[in-house]
């Protein structure tokens, strides 16, 4: 088992924002976040934080510090032990294709999309010729 220090979050929707904030605020990980939609991370870039909301979208007072919010997926993935991809299934292929050239040996990719998202990641990485030991 390896020690998790850095987590890369690919996708800045509700799941991505809350995962990033929670992993930083509650678990103490260094968190980097990327989104495929240009401009989506501008607020996080300005503040360096994401506030954790409750189930009713009300502030909890808990704020996660984000080490890096970037439009450069390679920069976000670099050195991460875990790559979390909390996006709807229809976006899975986009993120897998964008990430493939930057993956490193030993990284663990966790895709939360329904409908075989992990299988889609595996297919894209195989098609891209990724020969790294990615789990």
C-alpha positions, 0 to 999 in steps of 0.5 A: 500500500502506498501513502497518499499525499497528493490527489488530482481531481479531474472534473469541477462539477458538484462532485469534483468541487466537494471531493476536492474540498473534503479531501483537503479540509478533512483528510489533509491531502494536497489537492489539485483540480482540473476541468475540461471547460475553460474558465470553470476554475476561475473562482478557485484560482483567485481564492485557492479554496473551495467551501464545503456545502451541506446537503442543502447547498448551505455553507458548513464553515469548512473550507478546503485549501486547493494547492493548484487549480489549473487548465493544464491537466498534465500539471494537475496530474503530475506527482499525484498518487490518486486521480479522482474523476467524479464526472457523469459517464458521458464525460469519462472518455474526454477526461481519459483521453486528456489524461492519458499522455500524462499518467505516471507509473503507480498512479491510481485512477478512480472514476465515479461515472456510472455505466462502466466508467472504469472500463472506458478508462481502460479502453482509452488507455489501451488505445492510446498505447499507455504502458504505465502501471496505472491502477 
